[in-house]
């Protein structure tokens, strides 16, 4: 078995990646299937400056954490209160909220293609195994620029290189004041990229908080920027 990362390197390695749950084991040592939902992205953990963010649930979930060597201590998680019509996703969210405070130990192991693996151990003997992917900040070498984009309910036909019949998102930039009051709306325009982490649903108007990163060594026919979803601000079904 590969040697775990030394404790001194854990904080940097933990924060420079996002972590997707790939398997889970219950307190009896048996494989647990609750974490996997067909057709949905896996539960994702992101450690950022003392805050753990949990992605791909119904609500936004977060908890303060402290890391001391391999020992980890998590505060009781908090979440938004959005109702989710997917009962299986809500059940998974409740499982995550109940289990996270019991985390006690975190091990990192080297993985294939230089991608690390994480094992998160809980006090009852259960554990999660996770695969690490570099964060956009790690990949692009900067914190990125924060934008708010409103995405129209329907895509629109667009000319997209050699792709015939391409359908692009329609977006406009929203500007907010420091206290969250909407200040202005930009004009609608075709958006020739995709937003990493965002799946557009026809008939749904969405306001997104995204981070825009400057790409390096961009081919002539590619976008100079990468757009990464940070948070869904609001959604509305439009009939």
FIBA-895474 format. One line per 3 residues: number of its first residue (from 1); their letters; for each residue x, z, y of N, C-alpha, C. Coordinates in Angstrom, 3 decimals. Example, Ala and Ser with C-alpha at 12.3 -4.5 7.8 and 13.67 -1.06 7.14 Angstrom:
1	AS	13.190 7.800 -5.690 12.300 7.800 -4.500 13.200 7.800 -3.300 ~ 12.850 7.080 -2.250 13.670 7.140 -1.060 12.900 7.870 0.030
# end
This chain:
1	XXX	0.849 0.000 -1.197 0.000 0.000 0.000 0.881 0.000 1.242 ~ 0.533 -0.794 2.272 1.346 -0.817 3.500 1.402 0.558 4.142 ~ 2.507 0.814 4.841 2.653 2.078 5.546 1.739 2.106 6.772
4	XXX	1.048 3.236 7.026 0.209 3.326 8.221 1.043 3.230 9.489 ~ 0.409 2.803 10.583 1.069 2.797 11.884 1.487 4.232 12.219 ~ 2.662 4.435 12.819 3.059 5.786 13.226 2.140 6.291 14.330
7	XXX	1.928 7.619 14.410 0.983 8.169 15.391 1.249 7.734 16.828 ~ 2.518 7.602 17.213 2.830 7.269 18.608 2.303 5.891 18.997 ~ 2.149 4.988 18.021 1.705 3.628 18.341 0.201 3.465 18.251
10	XXX	-0.497 4.495 17.794 -1.933 4.360 17.569 -2.734 4.063 18.840 ~ -2.553 4.827 19.933 -3.409 4.573 21.101 -3.356 3.124 21.583 ~ -2.156 2.564 21.684 -2.035 1.191 22.152 -2.657 0.194 21.202
13	XXX	-2.408 0.364 19.901 -2.949 -0.568 18.909 -4.459 -0.472 18.827 ~ -4.991 0.747 18.918 -6.434 0.945 18.850 -7.125 0.265 20.020 ~ -6.576 0.393 21.226 -7.227 -0.136 22.420 -7.002 -1.636 22.614
16	XXX	-5.995 -2.193 21.988 -5.708 -3.613 22.185 -6.494 -4.515 21.238 ~ -7.335 -3.916 20.388 -8.142 -4.683 19.450 -9.588 -4.202 19.498 ~ -10.493 -5.069 19.039 -11.848 -4.636 18.699 -11.919 -4.596 17.179
19	XXX	-12.834 -3.746 16.652 -12.802 -3.413 15.226 -14.169 -3.644 14.600 ~ -14.216 -4.574 13.650 -15.465 -4.898 12.963 -15.508 -4.213 11.602 ~ -16.627 -3.528 11.333 -16.800 -2.875 10.033 -16.891 -3.941 8.942
22	XXX	-16.033 -3.824 7.938 -16.039 -4.773 6.826 -16.565 -4.157 5.543 ~ -16.515 -2.836 5.414 -17.075 -2.157 4.249 -17.235 -0.683 4.577 ~ -18.043 -0.004 3.782 -18.273 1.423 3.971 -18.382 2.088 2.608
25	XXX	-17.952 3.340 2.553 -18.011 4.141 1.329 -18.732 5.439 1.670 ~ -19.698 5.856 0.825 -20.448 7.071 1.129 -19.690 8.316 0.682 ~ -20.304 9.465 0.875 -19.630 10.738 0.594 -19.343 10.942 -0.886
28	XXX	-19.975 10.140 -1.759 -19.739 10.234 -3.200 -18.725 9.198 -3.688 ~ -18.132 8.479 -2.741 -17.150 7.467 -3.112 -17.746 6.149 -3.549 ~ -19.045 5.948 -3.313 -19.708 4.720 -3.726 -19.787 3.739 -2.551
31	XXX	-19.709 2.454 -2.861 -19.849 1.439 -1.818 -21.224 1.552 -1.189 ~ -21.273 1.530 0.134 -22.530 1.639 0.881 -22.835 0.298 1.534 ~ -24.084 -0.123 1.430 -24.456 -1.441 1.945 -25.221 -1.369 3.261
34	XXX	-25.471 -0.163 3.788 -26.319 -0.044 4.975 -25.746 -0.743 6.196 ~ -24.427 -0.896 6.244 -23.770 -1.426 7.437 -23.924 -2.938 7.569 ~ -24.302 -3.628 6.492 -24.355 -5.097 6.517 -25.803 -5.574 6.620
37	XXX	-26.107 -6.361 7.650 -27.421 -6.961 7.813 -27.260 -8.475 7.787 ~ -28.006 -9.134 6.919 -27.902 -10.589 6.788 -28.193 -11.280 8.113 ~ -27.336 -12.222 8.453 -27.548 -13.011 9.657 -27.160 -12.331 10.945
40	XXX	-26.602 -11.124 10.872 -26.216 -10.406 12.091 -24.725 -10.106 12.087 ~ -24.165 -10.044 13.295 -22.751 -9.701 13.424 -22.539 -8.257 12.972 ~ -21.372 -7.931 12.420 -21.113 -6.570 11.952 -21.006 -5.586 13.110
43	XXX	-21.166 -4.320 12.792 -20.957 -3.269 13.783 -19.527 -3.372 14.299 ~ -19.382 -3.336 15.613 -18.059 -3.491 16.244 -17.743 -2.267 17.095 ~ -16.540 -1.731 16.932 -16.074 -0.605 17.741 -15.028 -1.093 18.733
46	XXX	-15.113 -0.578 19.952 -14.110 -0.869 20.976 -13.704 0.432 21.648 ~ -12.417 0.734 21.604 -11.877 1.950 22.200 -11.287 1.593 23.557 ~ -11.786 2.243 24.611 -11.371 1.857 25.953 -11.250 3.089 26.835
49	XXX	-10.023 3.549 27.082 -9.737 4.622 28.035 -10.577 5.872 27.771 ~ -10.549 6.334 26.542 -11.246 7.560 26.191 -12.710 7.393 25.870 ~ -13.219 6.164 25.899 -14.605 5.897 25.561 -14.679 4.931 24.378
52	XXX	-15.467 5.296 23.384 -15.740 4.402 22.260 -17.060 3.696 22.530 ~ -17.045 2.372 22.497 -18.251 1.571 22.659 -18.594 0.949 21.318 ~ -19.873 0.981 20.951 -20.328 0.408 19.685 -21.202 -0.793 20.009
55	XXX	-20.818 -1.938 19.483 -21.508 -3.191 19.776 -22.333 -3.646 18.564 ~ -23.208 -4.628 18.837 -23.999 -5.339 17.818 -25.066 -4.466 17.176 ~ -25.524 -3.448 17.916 -26.695 -2.683 17.518 -27.846 -3.078 18.444
58	XXX	-28.980 -2.429 18.314 -30.098 -2.723 19.211 -29.776 -2.263 20.623 ~ -29.239 -1.046 20.752 -28.908 -0.468 22.047 -27.400 -0.419 22.263 ~ -27.016 -0.223 23.521 -25.613 0.040 23.833 -25.323 1.497 23.505
61	XXX	-24.332 1.720 22.662 -23.981 3.059 22.190 -22.560 3.378 22.630 ~ -22.342 4.606 23.104 -21.009 5.019 23.536 -20.778 6.487 23.259 ~ -19.494 6.857 23.178 -19.122 8.261 22.962 -17.703 8.467 23.458
64	XXX	-17.462 9.613 24.085 -16.096 9.967 24.469 -15.304 10.315 23.213 ~ -14.008 9.992 23.238 -13.170 10.327 22.078 -11.826 10.858 22.547 ~ -11.199 11.627 21.655 -9.832 12.099 21.839 -9.053 11.790 20.577
67	XXX	-7.844 11.275 20.759 -6.994 10.914 19.632 -5.724 11.755 19.706 ~ -5.472 12.524 18.645 -4.295 13.384 18.555 -3.577 13.053 17.260 ~ -2.547 12.199 17.364 -1.945 11.689 16.133 -2.977 10.868 15.395
70	XXX	-3.179 11.181 14.109 -4.199 10.484 13.328 -5.562 11.149 13.421 ~ -5.631 12.304 14.037 -6.905 13.012 14.146 -7.699 12.474 15.333 ~ -8.987 12.263 15.089 -9.859 11.770 16.152 -11.058 12.701 16.273
73	XXX	-11.460 12.949 17.494 -12.630 13.767 17.762 -13.569 12.983 18.658 ~ -14.826 12.859 18.229 -15.827 12.097 18.967 -16.916 13.022 19.465 ~ -17.290 12.846 20.724 -18.440 13.564 21.261 -19.715 12.956 20.692
76	XXX	-20.822 13.661 20.858 -22.095 13.119 20.383 -22.400 11.834 21.149 ~ -22.728 10.762 20.434 -22.958 9.482 21.103 -24.207 9.499 21.980 ~ -24.192 8.660 22.992 -25.360 8.401 23.819 -25.711 6.925 23.692
79	XXX	-26.948 6.589 24.004 -27.363 5.188 23.895 -28.452 4.894 24.902 ~ -28.615 3.607 25.184 -29.760 3.181 25.961 -31.009 3.343 25.086 ~ -32.188 3.143 25.685 -33.436 3.454 24.976 -34.297 2.218 24.765
82	XXX	-33.656 1.084 24.586 -34.400 -0.156 24.361 -35.052 -0.142 22.982 ~ -36.329 -0.483 22.930 -37.019 -0.596 21.647 -36.638 -1.906 20.980 ~ -36.385 -1.859 19.700 -35.937 -3.051 18.975 -36.958 -3.388 17.895
85	XXX	-37.491 -4.613 17.871 -38.491 -4.959 16.857 -37.927 -5.077 15.443 ~ -36.610 -5.172 15.324 -35.960 -5.293 14.013 -35.768 -3.893 13.435 ~ -36.605 -3.523 12.487 -36.558 -2.165 11.937 -35.260 -1.894 11.190
88	XXX	-34.704 -2.919 10.539 -33.444 -2.727 9.818 -32.305 -2.450 10.785 ~ -32.304 -3.138 11.924 -31.264 -2.911 12.919 -31.407 -1.522 13.531 ~ -32.638 -1.085 13.771 -32.841 0.256 14.305 -32.391 1.319 13.301
91	XXX	-32.639 1.081 12.008 -32.207 2.032 10.983 -30.681 2.114 10.939 ~ -30.020 0.960 11.075 -28.558 0.950 11.118 -28.064 1.717 12.340 ~ -28.700 1.512 13.482 -28.298 2.220 14.700 -28.420 3.733 14.519
94	XXX	-29.500 4.192 13.913 -29.676 5.614 13.684 -28.612 6.165 12.740 ~ -28.242 5.379 11.727 -27.183 5.789 10.805 -25.855 5.946 11.553 ~ -25.546 4.986 12.415 -24.303 5.031 13.188 -24.297 6.232 14.119
97	XXX	-25.411 6.460 14.826 -25.488 7.587 15.745 -25.311 8.920 15.025 ~ -25.860 9.024 13.808 -25.753 10.268 13.055 -24.363 10.475 12.480 ~ -23.688 9.390 12.096 -22.425 9.517 11.381 -21.214 9.651 12.299
100	XXX	-21.234 9.017 13.451 -20.050 8.978 14.307 -19.484 10.355 14.658 ~ -20.304 11.353 15.010 -19.712 12.645 15.398 -18.904 13.306 14.289 ~ -19.087 12.878 13.041 -18.340 13.459 11.932 -16.982 12.830 11.691
103	XXX	-16.573 11.861 12.538 -15.257 11.226 12.366 -14.146 12.253 12.552 ~ -13.152 12.222 11.655 -12.061 13.196 11.717 -10.670 12.563 11.704 ~ -10.517 11.425 11.066 -9.179 10.849 10.929 -9.258 9.338 11.048
106	XXX	-8.217 8.785 11.659 -8.134 7.345 11.863 -6.777 6.870 11.376 ~ -6.771 5.924 10.459 -5.529 5.321 9.967 -5.537 3.839 10.285 ~ -4.389 3.306 10.715 -4.228 1.875 10.917 -3.205 1.353 9.935
109	XXX	-3.525 0.211 9.323 -2.636 -0.421 8.359 -2.428 -1.875 8.754 ~ -1.218 -2.418 8.537 -1.021 -3.846 8.800 -1.918 -4.670 7.889 ~ -2.415 -5.792 8.408 -3.264 -6.671 7.621 -2.701 -8.070 7.561
112	XXX	-3.416 -8.970 6.893 -2.980 -10.351 6.802 -2.928 -11.001 8.164 ~ -2.031 -11.964 8.314 -1.858 -12.706 9.573 -1.638 -11.762 10.751 ~ -0.945 -10.655 10.483 -0.576 -9.678 11.517 -1.779 -8.993 12.154
115	XXX	-2.936 -9.062 11.507 -4.121 -8.390 12.032 -4.244 -7.014 11.383 ~ -4.306 -5.957 12.176 -4.357 -4.616 11.590 -5.714 -4.302 10.974 ~ -5.721 -3.316 10.104 -6.938 -2.790 9.506 -7.051 -1.315 9.866
118	XXX	-8.270 -0.849 10.037 -8.525 0.536 10.366 -9.347 1.177 9.257 ~ -9.033 2.430 8.950 -9.879 3.241 8.075 -10.288 4.469 8.881 ~ -11.610 4.638 9.070 -12.146 5.768 9.814 -12.770 6.729 8.809
121	XXX	-12.187 7.936 8.702 -12.617 8.927 7.729 -13.551 9.940 8.388 ~ -14.606 10.323 7.670 -15.577 11.291 8.163 -15.477 12.591 7.370 ~ -15.977 13.668 7.973 -15.828 14.991 7.378 -16.500 15.157 6.033
124	XXX	-17.526 14.357 5.737 -18.223 14.485 4.455 -17.599 13.655 3.352 ~ -16.441 13.035 3.636 -15.752 12.228 2.641 -16.085 10.753 2.685 ~ -17.052 10.356 3.509 -17.356 8.935 3.656 -16.321 8.281 4.564
127	XXX	-16.294 6.972 4.580 -15.326 6.264 5.431 -15.829 4.855 5.726 ~ -15.343 4.327 6.834 -15.553 2.928 7.201 -14.206 2.219 7.161 ~ -14.209 0.983 6.720 -13.027 0.126 6.788 -13.331 -0.994 7.765
130	XXX	-12.383 -1.258 8.659 -12.623 -2.201 9.748 -11.445 -3.151 9.894 ~ -11.726 -4.360 10.389 -10.693 -5.362 10.656 -10.532 -5.520 12.153 ~ -9.273 -5.592 12.621 -8.990 -5.680 14.044 -8.817 -7.105 14.524
133	XXX	-9.349 -7.380 15.706 -9.170 -8.658 16.394 -8.690 -8.362 17.802 ~ -7.656 -9.034 18.296 -7.182 -8.750 19.655 -8.291 -8.882 20.689 ~ -8.327 -7.967 21.649 -9.302 -8.065 22.731 -8.982 -9.275 23.607
136	XXX	-9.957 -9.756 24.374 -9.654 -10.843 25.308 -8.533 -10.477 26.274 ~ -8.481 -9.217 26.718 -7.408 -8.795 27.614 -6.048 -8.968 26.941 ~ -5.977 -8.664 25.640 -4.729 -8.846 24.892 -4.405 -10.324 24.744
139	XXX	-5.415 -11.127 24.414 -5.197 -12.559 24.186 -4.779 -13.289 25.458 ~ -5.446 -12.957 26.575 -5.235 -13.719 27.799 -4.300 -13.035 28.783 ~ -3.894 -11.814 28.493 -2.872 -11.149 29.282 -3.323 -10.654 30.640
142	XXX	-4.630 -10.429 30.810 -5.117 -9.907 32.091 -6.439 -9.193 31.857 ~ -6.893 -8.467 32.884 -8.162 -7.750 32.771 -9.353 -8.672 32.950 ~ -9.147 -9.853 33.467 -10.243 -10.781 33.686 -11.013 -10.484 34.962
145	XXX	-11.893 -11.400 35.314 -12.737 -11.284 36.506 -14.177 -11.061 36.055 ~ -14.830 -10.045 36.603 -16.200 -9.720 36.201 -17.202 -10.554 36.990 ~ -18.157 -11.159 36.268 -19.214 -11.950 36.875 -20.552 -11.545 36.269
148	XXX	-21.623 -11.763 37.037 -22.978 -11.620 36.513 -23.607 -13.013 36.505 ~ -24.048 -13.449 35.343 -24.624 -14.775 35.198 -26.038 -14.654 34.651 ~ -26.976 -15.338 35.315 -28.317 -15.464 34.774 -28.382 -16.752 33.971
151	XXX	-28.859 -16.652 32.733 -28.944 -17.800 31.843 -30.401 -18.212 31.714 ~ -30.700 -19.480 32.004 -32.066 -19.982 31.972 -32.617 -19.976 30.538 ~ -33.948 -19.949 30.406 -34.549 -19.874 29.068 -34.274 -21.084 28.185
154	XXX	-34.059 -22.250 28.799 -33.861 -23.469 28.021 -32.535 -24.124 28.378 ~ -31.889 -24.698 27.369 -30.730 -25.532 27.626 -31.188 -26.852 28.248 ~ -30.210 -27.620 28.754 -30.511 -28.906 29.369 -29.519 -29.947 28.876
157	XXX	-29.978 -31.198 28.841 -29.095 -32.283 28.420 -27.918 -32.382 29.375 ~ -26.738 -32.636 28.818 -25.539 -32.730 29.648 -24.545 -33.692 29.014 ~ -23.654 -34.209 29.830 -22.580 -35.081 29.362 -21.382 -34.213 29.033
160	XXX	-21.051 -34.132 27.749 -20.038 -33.180 27.293 -18.989 -33.928 26.472 ~ -18.100 -34.656 27.173 -17.033 -35.387 26.490 -17.596 -36.408 25.526 ~ -17.099 -36.390 24.280 -17.530 -37.376 23.284 -18.770 -36.917 22.537
163	XXX	-19.263 -35.701 22.806 -20.438 -35.182 22.109 -21.693 -35.877 22.613 ~ -22.437 -36.511 21.693 -23.672 -37.179 22.062 -24.840 -36.200 21.953 ~ -25.774 -36.299 22.877 -26.942 -35.444 22.846 -26.629 -33.977 23.093
166	XXX	-25.575 -33.685 23.841 -25.169 -32.299 24.077 -26.223 -31.569 24.907 ~ -26.392 -30.295 24.631 -27.297 -29.425 25.363 -26.478 -28.259 25.918 ~ -26.472 -28.120 27.230 -25.675 -27.078 27.884 -26.575 -25.950 28.396
169	XXX	-25.985 -24.775 28.519 -26.663 -23.682 29.200 -26.830 -24.030 30.675 ~ -27.879 -23.489 31.289 -28.043 -23.538 32.737 -27.864 -22.125 33.247 ~ -26.975 -21.943 34.219 -26.676 -20.596 34.702 -26.642 -20.589 36.230
172	XXX	-26.786 -19.376 36.769 -26.515 -19.166 38.187 -25.895 -17.786 38.324 ~ -25.025 -17.643 39.316 -24.346 -16.372 39.520 -25.226 -15.429 40.331 ~ -25.269 -14.174 39.889 -25.997 -13.113 40.592 -24.970 -12.158 41.189
175	XXX	-25.188 -11.765 42.419 -24.299 -10.791 43.065 -25.063 -9.498 43.334 ~ -24.426 -8.391 42.967 -25.009 -7.069 43.166 -24.130 -6.256 44.104 ~ -24.758 -5.303 44.800 -23.995 -4.358 45.610 -23.366 -3.314 44.696
178	XXX	-22.537 -2.437 45.276 -21.852 -1.413 44.487 -22.834 -0.462 43.820 ~ -24.040 -0.294 44.417 -25.023 0.607 43.822 -26.047 -0.121 42.960 ~ -25.753 -1.386 42.604 -26.574 -2.100 41.646 -27.768 -2.836 42.197
181	XXX	-27.866 -2.982 43.520 -28.969 -3.712 44.132 -28.613 -5.195 44.215 ~ -29.538 -6.053 43.768 -29.281 -7.493 43.807 -29.144 -7.965 45.247 ~ -28.069 -8.695 45.527 -27.796 -9.171 46.875 -28.118 -10.653 47.064
184	XXX	-27.771 -11.465 46.066 -27.979 -12.899 46.223 -27.977 -13.586 44.864 ~ -28.521 -14.799 44.861 -28.543 -15.643 43.674 -27.943 -16.992 44.043 ~ -27.029 -17.470 43.238 -26.447 -18.777 43.480 -27.336 -19.885 42.951
187	XXX	-26.953 -21.130 43.170 -27.742 -22.265 42.676 -27.593 -22.425 41.162 ~ -28.607 -22.983 40.540 -28.533 -23.286 39.115 -27.568 -24.449 38.885 ~ -26.804 -24.363 37.810 -25.888 -25.448 37.470 -25.709 -25.503 35.961
190	XXX	-25.278 -26.637 35.469 -24.974 -26.787 34.049 -23.677 -26.048 33.729 ~ -23.666 -25.405 32.589 -22.509 -24.613 32.166 -21.936 -25.282 30.921 ~ -20.746 -25.873 31.053 -20.200 -26.713 29.998 -19.409 -25.923 28.954
193	XXX	-19.325 -24.617 29.118 -18.650 -23.770 28.140 -19.695 -23.006 27.333 ~ -19.219 -22.179 26.414 -20.051 -21.183 25.769 -19.503 -19.816 26.157 ~ -20.335 -18.796 26.039 -19.936 -17.432 26.376 -19.686 -16.690 25.071
196	XXX	-18.437 -16.305 24.845 -18.086 -15.638 23.603 -18.893 -14.346 23.448 ~ -19.512 -14.180 22.286 -20.296 -12.988 22.011 -21.757 -13.097 22.398 ~ -22.163 -14.220 22.977 -23.548 -14.413 23.413 -24.191 -15.528 22.615
199	XXX	-25.365 -15.242 22.049 -26.143 -16.247 21.320 -27.414 -16.525 22.119 ~ -27.517 -17.719 22.661 -28.678 -18.070 23.471 -29.909 -18.232 22.600 ~ -31.033 -17.653 23.047 -32.310 -17.801 22.361 -33.251 -18.590 23.250
202	XXX	-33.742 -19.709 22.727 -34.644 -20.546 23.501 -35.874 -19.742 23.922 ~ -36.238 -19.860 25.197 -37.393 -19.154 25.709 -37.093 -17.771 26.261 ~ -35.827 -17.390 26.277 -35.448 -16.072 26.776 -34.524 -16.208 27.987
205	XXX	-34.962 -15.651 29.095 -34.116 -15.587 30.296 -33.258 -14.329 30.193 ~ -31.969 -14.484 30.478 -31.032 -13.385 30.261 -30.094 -13.253 31.447 ~ -29.815 -12.007 31.836 -28.769 -11.732 32.826 -27.625 -11.051 32.082
208	XXX	-26.435 -11.607 32.218 -25.269 -11.138 31.474 -24.181 -10.654 32.426 ~ -23.474 -9.633 32.014 -22.217 -9.278 32.663 -21.115 -9.835 31.790 ~ -20.301 -10.711 32.360 -19.253 -11.380 31.593 -17.899 -11.167 32.263
211	XXX	-16.861 -11.314 31.482 -15.497 -11.320 31.994 -14.939 -12.727 31.852 ~ -14.372 -13.238 32.932 -13.793 -14.583 32.927 -12.278 -14.468 32.931 ~ -11.656 -15.143 31.981 -10.204 -15.075 31.814 -9.585 -16.451 32.040
214	XXX	-8.451 -16.467 32.719 -7.704 -17.698 32.937 -6.937 -18.040 31.674 ~ -7.152 -19.230 31.136 -6.428 -19.673 29.947 -5.025 -20.141 30.325 ~ -4.120 -20.057 29.357 -2.762 -20.547 29.546 -2.566 -21.840 28.750
217	XXX	-1.773 -22.758 29.289 -1.438 -24.007 28.592 -2.697 -24.730 28.113 ~ -3.602 -25.006 29.054 -4.900 -25.593 28.717 -4.777 -27.100 28.546 ~ -5.302 -27.688 27.449 -5.325 -29.151 27.317 -6.125 -29.786 28.445
220	XXX	-5.867 -31.054 28.714 -6.474 -31.723 29.858 -7.994 -31.763 29.770 ~ -8.570 -31.824 28.566 -10.014 -31.959 28.417 -10.711 -30.624 28.144 ~ -10.001 -29.510 28.318 -10.577 -28.189 28.024 -10.783 -27.395 29.310
223	XXX	-11.640 -26.386 29.219 -11.916 -25.541 30.375 -10.711 -24.674 30.708 ~ -10.520 -24.417 31.999 -9.414 -23.565 32.430 -9.720 -22.091 32.219 ~ -10.985 -21.769 31.862 -11.402 -20.376 31.743 -12.048 -20.110 30.389
226	XXX	-11.973 -18.853 29.978 -12.725 -18.353 28.830 -13.699 -17.305 29.331 ~ -14.933 -17.372 28.869 -15.974 -16.442 29.285 -16.347 -15.561 28.096 ~ -16.327 -14.248 28.307 -16.574 -13.293 27.232 -17.673 -12.330 27.653
229	XXX	-18.689 -12.189 26.810 -19.792 -11.270 27.113 -19.284 -9.836 27.158 ~ -19.681 -9.120 28.218 -19.384 -7.694 28.326 -20.627 -6.862 28.085 ~ -21.772 -7.279 28.656 -23.000 -6.508 28.496 -24.200 -7.378 28.836
232	XXX	-25.300 -7.190 28.094 -26.582 -7.810 28.438 -27.279 -6.889 29.428 ~ -27.509 -7.370 30.649 -28.100 -6.555 31.702 -29.613 -6.516 31.584 ~ -30.230 -7.683 31.360 -31.681 -7.736 31.202 -32.070 -8.988 30.444
235	XXX	-33.227 -8.925 29.787 -33.790 -10.084 29.093 -35.278 -10.170 29.386 ~ -35.793 -11.379 29.353 -37.228 -11.605 29.577 -37.662 -12.823 28.787 ~ -38.726 -12.675 28.017 -39.290 -13.799 27.302 -40.167 -14.605 28.271
238	XX	-39.894 -15.887 28.363 -40.598 -16.759 29.294 -41.469 -17.712 28.494 ~ -42.732 -17.715 28.766 -43.681 -18.589 28.038 -44.023 -19.806 28.866
# end
